[in-house]
Amino acid sequence: MRFNQLKLLLEHFVSCREAMMALYRRLELNSDAERVRMLLAYLQHQEKENAAHLQDFISQAKPDLLDTWTDIRVEQDLLDYMAKLSKPADISSDDVSNLALELSEQSLSLLRLAKDELTMLGARQFLANLIEHQEKRQQQMVHATHRLDDI
């Protein structure tokens, strides 16, 4: 396995969130339905905030924590998948919600794997806090998409 520092793993996670934002923008421009465009605009805003929060989280971390080595390989598969993904113009809001949840889960799985593999207690706690925050944001996104359906 190729070894990476925790900082690289976190930067990859930020890149995934930025790629989600770009994907939602592309889908919004292609969508026929106003409700779907509203949902995609909301998701873009959420991912922009997510990326900014993650950057702040990383910048506030202790340098020795970010320098922690992991044996987790950073794969580009998710980034490549999002770059190539296209959906029809008549995509439904349910399909968008399911896609957003799927992509969020895939990006979080890398952090969960890293947390489970790390032996340094401080690094594990750092990732646990980050994962908890991201999961709360994910729950908020799910609730917001359900509220949009109620409109």
Stockholm file with secondary structure:
# STOCKHOLM 1.0

chainA/1-151         MRFNQLKLLLEHFVSCREAMMALYRRLELNSDAERVRMLLAYLQHQEKENAAHLQDFISQAKPDLLDTWTDIRVEQDLLDYMAKLSKPADISSDDVSNLALELSEQSLSLLRLAKDELTMLGARQFLANLIEHQEKRQQQMVHATHRLDDI
#=GR chainA/1-151 SS CCCEEHHHHHHHHHHHHHHHHHHHHHHHHHCCCHHHHHHHHHHHHHHHHHHHHHHHHHHHSCHHHHTCEECCCCCCHHHHHHHHCCCCTTCCHHHHHHHHHHHHHHHHHHHHHHHHHCCCHHHHHHHHHHHHHHHHHHHHHHHHHHHHHHC
#=GC SS_cons         CCCEEHHHHHHHHHHHHHHHHHHHHHHHHHCCCHHHHHHHHHHHHHHHHHHHHHHHHHHHSCHHHHTCEECCCCCCHHHHHHHHCCCCTTCCHHHHHHHHHHHHHHHHHHHHHHHHHCCCHHHHHHHHHHHHHHHHHHHHHHHHHHHHHHC
//
